[in-house]
Amino acid sequence: MKIDTQLAGFETAAKDARRLERLGLDGAFTFEGPHDVFTPLILAAEATTTLELLTNVAIAFPRNPVQLAHQAYDLQLLSKGRFTLGLGTQIKAQIEKRYGAEFERPVARMREKVAALRAIFGSWETGERLDFRGEFSSHTLMPPTFNPGPNPYGAPPIALGGLGPQMVRLAAEVADGLLVMPFNTTTHFRDRTLPAIEQGLTRGHRARSALQVTAEVIVCCGRDEAEIEAARTGVRFLLAFYASTPAYRPVLEVEGWQDLQPELNALSKAGRWAEMPALIDDAMLSTLAAVGTPEEAAAAVIDRFGSHVDRVAFYTPYRVAEETVGEIVDALKAAVTGA
């Protein structure tokens, strides 16, 4: 099992990436947040030699497949084969109201986006004429001026973020990797995610080895009570934000907490964000996140995902000391090996 964490810095991305590599992380990922999701990875690629790099996730629908293909191909080249293009849908309101893009039929759109990227990559790799004709976009022109030619490190892998069964099935059917979304629980992962993975692999006539499954998890961790309390504050705020979103209600339903979602949603619409974290009690916190000392948090991660995943991608939505990150990594590695 490989271990990844977030590349939180922007201007400091190169320095932060070197630090994560030094701490023994296998990979680092960026979010689509207040900064562009690709830019920090450009800096990280040139500052590191072994750290694998991932967009987790780049929002797919507002971006044209050719644009995505160039960004991914360039990062694969800069990193010398260490890049994975992670794509996600976001939710309908964000796509339509923030990006001004179309969201209808997201599973069909994502399926076609992956197919278009594969066609573009294939054209560049083999020199064959580009002739992709889809429902949502078509790509039939690739003059030599715009063709980068074969990438010496091959086309970058494509991973899809998934929470609901339809997107998880699609990832298992057509993508190189699945990014299991971090707002999750042991029950939801085992009762809903794992069956959807198997269904997707069967549909695509693929072996489990063809799909790299990355389990994302929110870690609420500290080396002493002061650090853990600061972590609880940050994690409660993030969990309340996730839980207010209708798309994440199925995770709450499997735990019997479905009534929390509309309550939090109403508070968010009223702009009462400061009141929302208080609704995430200790039981919810420990069920949705991995809580405790580095050793306790690592044990919770392994208990949730066991041998069902190939990578664990943890992140900490609060200021965390470098020493704490190092201890989390060490504890996860020890838990994986049974040491």
C-alpha positions as CSV (number, residue, x, y, z in Angstrom):
1,M,0.0,0.0,0.0
2,K,1.4,3.4,-1.0
3,I,0.8,6.5,1.0
4,D,-0.1,10.0,-0.3
5,T,-1.0,13.3,1.2
6,Q,-2.0,16.8,0.0
7,L,0.4,19.3,-1.5
8,A,-1.0,22.2,0.4
9,G,1.3,25.0,-0.6
10,F,1.1,27.1,-3.8
11,E,4.0,29.5,-3.9
12,T,5.9,27.1,-1.7
13,A,4.9,24.0,-3.7
14,A,8.5,23.1,-4.6
15,K,9.7,23.3,-1.1
16,D,6.7,21.5,0.3
17,A,7.1,18.7,-2.3
18,R,10.7,18.2,-1.3
19,R,9.7,18.0,2.3
20,L,7.0,15.3,1.6
21,E,9.5,13.3,-0.4
22,R,12.0,13.5,2.5
23,L,9.3,12.4,4.9
24,G,8.8,9.2,2.9
25,L,5.5,9.9,1.2
26,D,4.9,8.0,-2.0
27,G,2.8,10.7,-3.6
28,A,1.3,14.1,-3.3
29,F,-1.9,15.5,-4.7
30,T,-3.5,18.9,-5.3
31,F,-7.1,20.0,-4.9
32,E,-9.2,22.2,-7.2
33,G,-9.5,25.0,-4.7
34,P,-8.5,28.7,-4.5
35,H,-5.6,28.1,-7.0
36,D,-5.2,26.2,-10.2
37,V,-4.9,22.5,-9.6
38,F,-2.1,21.9,-12.1
39,T,0.3,24.8,-11.3
40,P,1.7,23.5,-8.0
41,L,2.5,20.2,-9.6
42,I,4.6,21.9,-12.3
43,L,6.8,23.3,-9.5
44,A,6.8,20.0,-7.6
45,A,7.8,17.9,-10.7
46,E,11.0,19.8,-11.1
47,A,11.8,19.8,-7.3
48,T,11.5,16.1,-6.7
49,T,12.7,12.8,-8.2
50,T,10.5,10.0,-6.7
51,L,7.3,11.7,-5.4
52,E,4.3,10.7,-7.6
53,L,2.0,13.5,-8.5
54,L,-1.7,13.6,-8.9
55,T,-4.6,16.0,-9.5
56,N,-7.2,15.1,-6.9
57,V,-9.2,16.2,-8.6
58,A,-9.2,18.4,-11.7
59,I,-12.8,19.3,-12.4
60,A,-13.5,17.7,-15.8
61,F,-16.6,19.2,-17.3
62,P,-15.5,22.8,-17.7
63,R,-12.3,21.7,-19.4
64,N,-11.9,20.7,-23.0
65,P,-10.4,17.3,-23.6
66,V,-7.5,18.7,-25.7
67,Q,-6.7,21.2,-23.0
68,L,-6.7,18.5,-20.4
69,A,-4.6,16.3,-22.6
70,H,-1.9,18.9,-23.1
71,Q,-1.7,19.7,-19.4
72,A,-1.5,16.0,-18.4
73,Y,1.1,15.2,-21.2
74,D,3.3,18.1,-20.1
75,L,3.2,17.1,-16.5
76,Q,4.0,13.5,-17.4
77,L,7.0,14.8,-19.3
78,L,8.2,17.2,-16.6
79,S,7.8,14.6,-13.8
80,K,9.5,11.8,-15.9
81,G,6.5,9.6,-15.7
82,R,5.3,10.3,-12.2
83,F,2.0,12.0,-13.0
84,T,-1.6,10.8,-12.9
85,L,-4.5,12.8,-14.2
86,G,-7.3,12.6,-11.5
87,L,-10.7,13.8,-12.8
88,G,-13.9,14.6,-10.9
89,T,-17.4,15.8,-11.6
90,Q,-18.0,18.3,-8.8
91,I,-21.7,18.9,-8.1
92,K,-24.3,20.3,-10.4
93,A,-24.6,23.7,-8.6
94,Q,-20.8,24.3,-8.8
95,I,-20.5,23.3,-12.4
96,E,-23.5,25.4,-13.6
97,K,-23.3,28.4,-11.3
98,R,-19.5,28.7,-10.6
99,Y,-18.1,27.4,-13.9
100,G,-21.0,28.3,-16.2
101,A,-20.7,24.8,-17.8
102,E,-23.1,22.0,-18.4
103,F,-23.6,19.1,-16.0
104,E,-26.5,17.0,-17.4
105,R,-25.8,13.2,-17.5
106,P,-22.6,13.4,-15.6
107,V,-21.7,9.7,-15.9
108,A,-22.1,9.7,-19.7
109,R,-20.1,13.0,-19.9
110,M,-17.3,11.5,-17.8
111,R,-17.3,8.3,-19.9
112,E,-16.9,10.3,-23.1
113,K,-14.2,12.6,-21.5
114,V,-12.1,9.6,-20.7
115,A,-12.6,8.2,-24.2
116,A,-11.7,11.5,-25.8
117,L,-8.5,11.7,-23.8
118,R,-7.5,8.2,-24.8
119,A,-8.1,9.0,-28.4
120,I,-6.0,12.2,-28.2
121,F,-3.2,10.4,-26.4
122,G,-3.4,7.6,-28.9
123,S,-3.1,10.1,-31.8
124,W,0.0,11.6,-30.2
125,E,1.6,8.3,-29.3
126,T,1.0,6.5,-32.7
127,G,0.7,9.3,-35.2
128,E,-2.7,8.0,-36.3
129,R,-5.2,10.5,-37.5
130,L,-7.4,11.9,-34.7
131,D,-11.0,11.0,-35.3
132,F,-13.0,11.2,-32.2
133,R,-16.7,12.0,-32.6
134,G,-18.7,12.1,-29.4
135,E,-22.0,13.4,-28.1
136,F,-20.5,16.2,-26.1
137,S,-17.4,17.0,-28.0
138,S,-15.7,15.9,-31.2
139,H,-12.0,16.1,-32.1
140,T,-11.0,15.5,-35.7
141,L,-8.0,17.8,-36.3
142,M,-4.5,17.6,-34.9
143,P,-2.0,19.3,-37.2
144,P,1.7,18.6,-36.5
145,T,2.1,22.1,-35.1
146,F,0.0,21.1,-32.1
147,N,1.0,17.5,-31.8
148,P,3.7,16.9,-29.1
149,G,4.5,13.4,-30.5
150,P,5.1,10.3,-28.4
151,N,5.8,10.9,-24.7
152,P,9.0,9.1,-23.6
153,Y,7.2,8.1,-20.4
154,G,4.0,7.0,-22.1
155,A,0.5,8.6,-21.8
156,P,-0.4,9.5,-18.2
157,P,-2.8,7.3,-16.3
158,I,-6.4,8.6,-15.8
159,A,-8.1,8.2,-12.4
160,L,-11.7,9.1,-11.6
161,G,-13.0,10.4,-8.3
162,G,-16.1,8.5,-7.2
163,L,-18.6,8.3,-4.3
164,G,-21.9,7.2,-5.7
165,P,-22.2,3.7,-7.3
166,Q,-22.5,4.9,-10.9
167,M,-19.3,6.8,-10.9
168,V,-17.4,4.1,-9.0
169,R,-18.6,1.5,-11.5
170,L,-17.5,3.8,-14.4
171,A,-14.1,4.2,-12.9
172,A,-13.7,0.5,-12.5
173,E,-14.9,-0.1,-16.0
174,V,-12.8,2.5,-18.0
175,A,-10.2,4.3,-15.9
176,D,-6.8,3.4,-14.6
177,G,-7.6,4.4,-11.1
178,L,-10.4,5.1,-8.7
179,L,-10.2,7.9,-6.1
180,V,-12.6,6.9,-3.3
181,M,-13.9,10.3,-2.0
182,P,-12.9,11.2,1.5
183,F,-16.3,11.7,3.0
184,N,-16.8,8.1,3.7
185,T,-17.2,5.5,6.4
186,T,-16.3,1.8,6.9
187,T,-19.9,0.8,6.3
188,H,-20.4,2.9,3.2
189,F,-17.0,1.7,1.7
190,R,-17.7,-2.0,2.3
191,D,-21.4,-2.1,1.6
192,R,-21.6,0.3,-1.4
193,T,-18.1,1.1,-2.8
194,L,-16.6,-2.4,-3.0
195,P,-19.7,-4.0,-4.7
196,A,-19.7,-1.1,-7.3
197,I,-16.0,-1.7,-8.0
198,E,-16.7,-5.4,-8.7
199,Q,-19.6,-4.5,-10.9
200,G,-17.5,-2.1,-12.9
201,L,-14.7,-4.5,-13.4
202,T,-17.1,-7.2,-14.5
203,R,-18.7,-4.8,-17.0
204,G,-15.4,-3.8,-18.4
205,H,-14.1,-7.5,-18.5
206,R,-11.1,-6.4,-16.4
207,A,-9.1,-7.9,-13.6
208,R,-8.7,-6.1,-10.3
209,S,-5.0,-5.6,-11.1
210,A,-6.1,-3.2,-13.9
211,L,-7.5,-0.7,-11.5
212,Q,-5.5,1.2,-8.8
213,V,-7.8,2.0,-5.9
214,T,-6.9,5.0,-3.8
215,A,-8.8,5.5,-0.5
216,E,-8.9,9.1,0.5
217,V,-9.4,9.7,4.2
218,I,-9.6,12.7,6.5
219,V,-7.1,12.4,9.4
220,C,-7.8,14.1,12.7
221,C,-4.5,13.6,14.4
222,G,-2.1,15.0,16.9
223,R,0.8,14.0,19.1
224,D,-0.8,15.6,22.2
225,E,-4.2,16.8,23.3
226,A,-3.6,20.4,22.1
227,E,-2.7,19.2,18.6
228,I,-5.7,16.8,18.5
229,E,-8.1,19.5,19.7
230,A,-6.9,21.9,16.9
231,A,-7.4,19.0,14.5
232,R,-10.9,18.4,15.7
233,T,-11.8,22.0,15.0
234,G,-10.6,21.9,11.4
235,V,-12.1,18.4,10.7
236,R,-15.5,19.3,12.2
237,F,-15.8,22.3,9.9
238,L,-14.9,20.3,6.8
239,L,-17.2,17.4,7.7
240,A,-20.1,19.8,8.3
241,F,-19.4,21.3,4.8
242,Y,-19.4,17.9,3.1
243,A,-22.5,16.8,5.1
244,S,-24.5,19.8,4.1
245,T,-24.3,18.7,0.4
246,P,-27.1,16.6,-0.9
247,A,-24.7,14.5,-3.0
248,Y,-23.1,13.2,0.2
249,R,-26.3,12.2,1.9
250,P,-26.0,8.5,1.0
251,V,-22.9,8.3,3.3
252,L,-25.0,9.7,6.2
253,E,-27.9,7.4,5.4
254,V,-25.9,4.2,5.9
255,E,-25.1,5.4,9.4
256,G,-28.7,6.6,10.2
257,W,-27.7,10.2,10.1
258,Q,-29.7,11.3,7.1
259,D,-31.6,14.0,8.9
260,L,-28.3,15.9,9.5
261,Q,-27.9,16.8,5.8
262,P,-31.0,19.0,5.4
263,E,-30.3,20.7,8.7
264,L,-26.8,21.6,7.7
265,N,-27.9,22.5,4.2
266,A,-30.3,25.0,5.7
267,L,-27.6,26.6,7.9
268,S,-25.3,26.9,4.9
269,K,-27.9,28.6,2.8
270,A,-28.5,31.0,5.6
271,G,-24.8,31.8,5.8
272,R,-24.6,30.4,9.4
273,W,-21.4,28.5,8.7
274,A,-20.0,29.0,12.2
275,E,-22.9,27.0,13.7
276,M,-22.4,24.0,11.5
277,P,-19.4,22.2,13.1
278,A,-21.2,21.9,16.4
279,L,-23.6,19.4,14.8
280,I,-20.7,17.0,14.1
281,D,-20.6,15.0,17.4
282,D,-17.8,12.8,18.6
283,A,-19.4,9.6,17.2
284,M,-19.7,11.2,13.7
285,L,-16.2,12.6,13.9
286,S,-14.6,9.2,14.7
287,T,-16.8,7.4,12.1
288,L,-16.1,9.8,9.2
289,A,-12.5,10.6,10.0
290,A,-9.5,8.8,11.4
291,V,-9.0,10.2,14.9
292,G,-6.3,10.1,17.5
293,T,-2.6,9.9,17.9
294,P,-0.6,9.0,14.7
295,E,-0.7,5.3,15.8
296,E,-4.5,5.4,16.5
297,A,-5.3,7.2,13.3
298,A,-3.2,4.8,11.3
299,A,-5.0,1.8,12.9
300,A,-8.4,3.4,12.0
301,V,-7.3,3.9,8.4
302,I,-6.2,0.2,8.1
303,D,-9.4,-1.0,9.8
304,R,-11.5,0.9,7.4
305,F,-9.9,-0.1,4.1
306,G,-7.8,-3.2,5.0
307,S,-6.4,-4.9,2.0
308,H,-9.0,-3.6,-0.4
309,V,-7.0,-0.6,-1.6
310,D,-3.7,0.0,-3.3
311,R,-3.0,3.5,-1.9
312,V,-4.2,5.7,1.0
313,A,-4.4,9.4,0.4
314,F,-4.8,11.2,3.7
315,Y,-5.3,14.9,4.3
316,T,-5.4,17.2,7.2
317,P,-7.7,20.3,6.9
318,Y,-5.8,22.2,9.7
319,R,-2.3,23.4,10.4
320,V,-0.2,20.3,11.1
321,A,3.4,20.1,12.3
322,E,5.9,18.4,10.0
323,E,6.9,16.0,12.8
324,T,3.2,14.9,13.1
325,V,3.0,14.2,9.4
326,G,6.2,12.2,9.6
327,E,4.8,10.2,12.5
328,I,1.5,9.6,10.6
329,V,3.5,8.2,7.6
330,D,5.6,6.0,9.8
331,A,2.6,4.7,11.7
332,L,0.8,3.9,8.4
333,K,3.8,2.1,7.1
334,A,4.1,0.1,10.3
335,A,0.4,-0.7,10.3
336,V,0.6,-1.9,6.7
337,T,3.6,-4.2,7.3
338,G,2.3,-5.3,10.7
339,A,5.5,-4.1,12.3
